[in-house]
Amino acid sequence: MLLADQDRSRWDRDLIAEGQAIVRACLRRNQPGPYQIQAAINAVHSDAATAADTDWGQILQLYDQLLRLAPTPVAALNRAVAVAEVDGPQVALAGLEQLDLDGYYLFHAIRADLLRRLGRDADAALAYDAAIARTANIAERDFLQRRRQALP
């Protein structure tokens, strides 16, 4: 299930509060590492009462910081999701071109979603096909197939 589609009223607020307290304690040390930054990204997501309330600008800044400390292609891919929310899917799609993640199904799934949002349905279908071919998880494959079938 996409993060945007989750019922956040069902999230465990006590566990979220505990996690956010840990993140704040780590940040007070002023020695951020990749795990602390990833936890901070999750904390920003959990701060939002709805997906629409998510502070994507802050998440993008945190991904920029994460990439300075741990410049991995997967972190750059996740950053592209935030870029899409802040600057639009076209800007995010351009950022994906430099990533070498052809074997990673989420690269193709994210690319498919960006193409779908741009109305490039034929390209999105091909990207969904690539994602479907690269995942062994049945639930993820079924989800991706439904997304592909929903294209006009």
N, C-alpha and C positions, 0 to 999 in steps of 0.2 A: 504494500500500500504506500502510495506517495505520502511524503510528510504533509503536503498541503491538504490531503484528504483525510488525515487522521482526526479523530474526535479528541481534542486536547482536554476536554473535561474528564476524560477517562485516565489521563496521565496521573501518576502518583505524585501529588504535590509535596508530600513529606520527603520523598526521595529526591525530588527536584531541589527542594530547599537545602537538603543535606549536601547535594552535589554542588550547588551554587556557593555554599559556605566554604567548601573545600577549594573551589576555584578562586574565591576571593582571598583565602589564606595564601594560596600559592602566588597569586599576583602581588600580594603585599611584599613578598620576598624580593620582587623586582629582578628576578633572574628567570625570565620566561624560557621555557624549553618547548619543543614540539608538542609534548603531551599536554602541557598546561594551556597552550594556545588552542589545541583541539578541544580541550575541555571548555575553554572560554567560548568557542564557537557553539558548542552544544548548549552552553548556558544562555547565550543570546537567543537561540531557537526556543529554549524552554521559557524564556521571559515573555514571549509573545502569546497572548491569549488566543489568537487565531493566526493562521498562516499569513493573512494579509497584514497583520501587525508586526511581522518580522522586520527587524532593523538590518536590512540587507547591506546597507552602507557600512555598518559596524562589522558585519561578517566579512565583507570584502576586505576591510582594513586588517582584520585578523588573519585572513588567508595571505595577504601580502606579507605580513610579519612571519607567518609560518614558512612561506617560500624563501624568505631570507635565511631562516635557520635550517630548513630541511627542504631543499628544492627538488621535490620528487614529481614525476609526471602525474601521479594520482592526486597530489595536492593541487597541482595546476588545473587538473580536470575539475576538481571540486570548486576551485576558485572561479572557473568558467560558469558554473551554475549561479554563483553570486553575481558575477558580471552581467549575466542575462537578466537578473532581477533589477540591477542598478542601471545598466546602460543599454539593455535590450539584447535580444537573441542574435542579431547580426554581429554585434561586437564580440559576443561570446563565441560564436561560430568561428570567427576569424582567429581567435586565440587557440582554438582546438587544432588548427592546421599544423601547428608546430610540434604537437605532441606525438610521440611514438608509442601509441597504445593500441595498435591494431588488433592485438590478441585479447584485449580486455573488453568484455561485453558491455560494461557500463560506459565506456567511451562511446561505443556505437549507440547505446540507448540514449545517452545525453544528446549526442549529435542528432539523433532522430527526433527527439523532442524539440530541439531548437529549430530544425528544418520544418517540422510540423507547425510551430508557432509562426514561422515566416511564410506559411502557405505553400511551401515547396514539397507537396505531398508525395510526388514520385520519388524524390531524393530521400524523403523521410522513410518511405516504404523500404527502400534499399538498405538504409541504415538500420531499420528495425530487423530486417532479415539478417544482417550481419550480427546484430546483438543476439538474436535468437540462436543463430548457429554457434555462438561462442559461450553459451551458458549451459551447464549440465543440470542446473537446479530447475526442477519441473515447475515449481510455483512461479519462479521468475520468468521462465519461458512462456508459461500460460499468460502471465501479466503482459509481457511484451507482445504476444500474439493478439491479445485483445486490443492493445493500443494500435497495432498495425491495422487490424480489421476495422477499427473506428475511423481510419482515414477516409476521406471522401473518394 
